[in-house]
Amino acid sequence: NAEKEFFVNNLTDSFAGAGGARATRDGVNIGGEIPNVVSRWANAETQEVHTPMLYLFRRPVVDSGGPGKYRGGVSHEYAFTPHGTGAGTISVVMRAKGLAVPMSLGLFGGLPGCTIGVALHRGQPAGALPASPEELSAQAVLVDQWGTFEMAEGDIQYIRFMGGGYGDPLERDPALVLEDVGLGLVSEDATVGIYGVVLSRDRTSADLNATVARRAMIREARIGRPVPPEFWVRQVIPLTGQRYGEYLQHVGTGHDSWVQCTWCRHRVADGRAHWKDRVAVRHVPTSTAGSYRDSMPGMVLRQFYCPSCATLLDTEVALEQDPPLYDHVRRWIKSVTAGELRELTKVRET
């Protein structure tokens, strides 16, 4: 440090994290590190007091949260440079995963969050104080994923964290999408391309008629044919209590059972069959889920659609040649004698 003393300090940005989408609401933006219930994210000034470094920027990442009926929480990105060092350099220990494959996956049609991003930019112009990743020099960039790296004053370390969504993005309330755009959490490209929401010219409201038409086009593109207008909205369907997820349920028992789409009532498959073998399937690039999602070669988003209403039932991040991940609903039934029932009742009353 400036006093030429050795120091060790942990940047608490890794504690910030982002909450995944839930079954009833969005994930928490920059919502903490889920496994660590006592994590604390220090403010920038506290870190700079105790470490010879200068933050250049620290901000939410647009589109980092996984799209869905409920959006995953957005993550953040930051960059810093050594500042006020005693020897002109500091050593940085990096450990990062999720650079090539999104790790924050979606549920029941929800899409994955962005990938991790790390880069060490060497030899920035003297006096440069970039305020965004776009302003960082493209010269001498090192992806420092793992290990110890020397940073001189003038070098810049950039780090981006990840944000997964829940449910089909086409079911998201247009008012929530409009709010996200206004807060800078979702881009206008994702608004139209992923959520199917069309905004007014002044960006102050959602054009509901145009949104309905846009979402119908997306449904048609998913399965290669138009979807009847009655299936553009979710039907009211009695629930059996045997759910596979947000849009599928098991109906009946034994040989008379079957899998039903809870959006349009469609009989997807016989109850003894794998429903993923009976629906429309499409492999698309991981970048389809939004920016910062370019993946390793051969990695795809495998998406499963109801063949009747084109609702997105499930999304897998997988190697293209890998088999699907199958779902099962198991029913456990135990016969209970009258005597056992009396004993169970006693225990409950006690």
Salt bridges, closest charged atoms under 4 A:
ASP13 OD2 - ARG58 NE 3.00
ASP13 OD2 - HIS76 NE2 3.03
ASP26 OD2 - ARG71 NH2 3.66
ASP26 OD2 - ARG172 NH2 2.75
GLU77 OE2 - ARG59 NE 2.80
GLU134 OE1 - ARG59 NH2 3.76
ASP155 OD2 - ARG122 NH1 3.00
ASP168 OD2 - ARG222 NH1 2.82
GLU171 OE2 - LYS69 NZ 3.44
GLU171 OE2 - ARG234 NH1 3.12
ASP180 OD2 - ARG71 NE 2.90
ASP180 OD2 - ARG172 NH2 3.00
GLU188 OE1 - ARG203 NE 2.87
GLU246 OE2 - LYS69 NZ 3.09
GLU246 OE2 - ARG234 NH1 3.15
GLU246 OE1 - ARG243 NH2 3.46
ASP270 OD2 - ARG272 NE 3.33
ASP314 OD2 - LYS276 NZ 2.95
GLU316 OE2 - LYS276 NZ 2.54
GLU316 OE1 - ARG302 NH1 2.74
GLU320 OE2 - HIS283 ND1 3.55
GLU340 OE1 - LYS334 NZ 3.99
GLU343 OE2 - LYS346 NZ 3.59
